[in-house]
């Protein structure tokens, strides 16, 4: 191990403990065949970009570790990859190389038909991964992100084992994906949206919230690195919400009303609002759009006002809030973020 890297890691973990594994491998077999004991520390110095089945590898590491044991791995992010590739070619060809590299190493592996051909040719080596996907995969496999840092154009991630893997076979890869949200009576529904985040971002909501908090004038998370470039555009003009019409046709949602929330966000609301809102279906267009309210306080205030009026005049309230929302969106008084 590089001496500088060794010094950095020693600030976060005791590298001299007995029950440890330090390897540089792409094969989960090299983890599986270790002694049948619970390890305190496992370090893999090979980029996860080169591992054919990343989650399977993380899952094997999870099996070999005790609870609260430390797992350290490294990867190359999209941004680091661009820097590395830009050093290889002449200035005029850098953008062209980025486009070709992104399409072949990022888009093709996600397409059902071409996926098998891609992995047959490359064996999964040198895949393009976003920081969000790198971290999200680890969390999905039962690890908590403790810290991460860059060193020699690599992202080093320090995690702790907290639970068994999720074994999720349907991560958010496709253009349309389903989010687990709370519906009427507290039931869990799958809300359809155009994907605006990198794959596995759903596993990082709590991490981003705890480390970045919410925006100053928004109930959305601050400095959310999970968002893609096109995702920001889709969110700005509410295009990502269109697939929720599927939920409306299924009878799980309606057009205007309270926003479908994750369990994490729901738990942060005042108790009286939580007890009120579970009596109603969530909606495609949240009521804060109608009232032009911003920030967490504005979100809570708008939902309270909507629910109060809804209980008094159900049909009239929905018609009123729908026209108010349409006016605010079309005139640009409010934008998504």
MODAJO-V636390 format. One record per backbone hydrogen bond with DSSP energy under -1.0 kcal/mol. CO is the residue of the C=O (numbers start at 1). NH is the residue of the N-H. Records with the same first field share a line. If there is no record, write none. Layout:
CO->NH + NH
This chain:
2->6
3->7
4->8
5->9
6->10
8->11
9->12 + 13
18->20
19->40 + 41
21->43
23->45
27->30
28->31 + 32
29->33
31->34
35->37
39->66
40->70
41->21
42->72
43->23
47->50
48->51
49->127
53->57
54->58
55->59
56->60
57->61
58->62
59->63
60->64
62->65
64->39
66->69
69->161
70->42
71->159
72->44
73->157
74->48
75->155
77->81
78->82
79->83
80->84
81->85
82->86
83->87
85->88
90->93
91->94
93->97
94->98
95->99
96->100
97->101
98->102
99->103
100->104
101->105
102->106 + 107
103->108
105->128
107->110
108->111
111->115
114->118
115->119
116->120
117->121
118->122
119->123
122->125
130->134
131->135
132->136
133->137
134->138
135->139
136->140
137->141
138->143
139->142
140->166
142->162 + 163
144->160
147->158
149->156
154->151
155->75
156->149
157->73
158->146 + 147
159->71
160->144
161->68
171->173
175->195
177->193
179->191
181->189
183->186
184->187
187->183
189->181
191->179
193->177
196->228
198->201
200->203
201->204
204->208
205->209
206->210
207->211
208->212
209->213
213->222
215->218
220->215
223->225
224->227
226->198
228->232
229->233
230->234
231->235
232->236
233->237
234->239
235->238
238->241
239->242
240->194
241->244
242->245
243->246
244->248
245->249
246->250
247->252 + 253
248->251
254->284
255->285
257->287
258->283
261->182
262->266
263->267
265->268
266->269
270->274
271->275
272->276
273->277
274->278
276->279
277->280
278->185
282->254
285->257
286->289
287->291
288->293
294->298
295->299
296->300
297->301
298->302
299->303
300->304
301->305
302->306
303->307
304->308
305->309
306->310
307->311
308->312
309->313
313->317
314->318
315->319
316->320
317->321
318->322
319->323
320->324
321->325
322->326
323->327
324->328
325->329
326->330
327->331
328->333 + 334
